[in-house]
Amino acid sequence: MTTSPGTTGAVRAEGDGSPVRIGALVPLTRPGWTAAGRHLLAGLELAVREVNDAGGIAGRPLELVVRDTAADPLRAAAAVDELVDLGAAALAGEYHSVVARAVAARADALGVPFLCSSAVIDALTDGPTRWVARLAPVQSRGWRTYADFLLGAGHRRIAVAADPGAYWTSGRRILREHLAPRGATVMELDARERTPAAVCDALVDHGATALLLLAGHPEPAVPLVRAVRADRRLADVLIGAPAGQPEFADWAELLGGAGAAVPFLRYLPDRLGPTGAHVASALRERLGEAPSFVAFEGYDTVAVLAGLLRTHGADRASVAASWPHVDVEGTRGRIRFARTADTGVWQWEWAPVQVVDRDPADPERFRILHTG
């Protein structure tokens, strides 16, 4: 069950037949990454439907109360307050790292459990908290895996076209700190201040063999891809997008064949097990296209929370105290959380990490290039 605003206040007592509410925070309008938000919401909704088909939470229906964050941290923080007032037993979702940080901070302040589905920035909170857990692998793990892929492919002169912001700044730092000791250089280009033509000239001057798009989609990432692909001087330059811009169908729709062979990170295993295969089929039907890893993250989020709610009840403190007891068969493997000193939250440390691209011979097909 998915609803718009409700009217209830505190978490209701068990046994009264009232819904158990999960507050879902999802980017559904611009400037949020709406394709990611749509897939995340599809996964959340599918899992809620299946939980209710199986009898709900001790006979009570599970209800998803959705709020659009539009990639706005202030809007998301206000939504947390609203969802707490509406009686949400837990919060779920969010894709954008800076927004997830705002949600985590507010959830910690108000004492409501938040399971972050998709945001990867290492510093999800400013300090340790018992209220927050995360499914997505931390950025440092994924981006180091991506850096290892670049090194393995022979790239030592790497340029990044970067937007401002904490997530992109963190990505640049991770790449630089991992690549420099291994003999690679990283040249930083401001993706907003330089025109695509100026970026191309800088790549030639630097002798770069790879350009990484640490920038928003579709602007300025798409114009940069078109410019590099059209520049004969850069025919051998690899374009990469570690943040995952090519994962979604709108990338292929905007760029066609030019959007193929752009390696990016995604968080899927080489092969889905029975649970993952079942969910993949149901998500494809719901979305009308192949589900992204973000849709699986949404499904797994509800699977974890539903397991905790069934076992420990809808009391917020009890849910938060149960992170170390999570043991759920998710779509991409067994989900268990560990306490990580470097992030301050409960973390699924074993999420699969891949570097993939779209096959130039068939841009609808993904090629696995590297795993970590």
Disulfide bonds with the S-S distance in Angstrom:
none
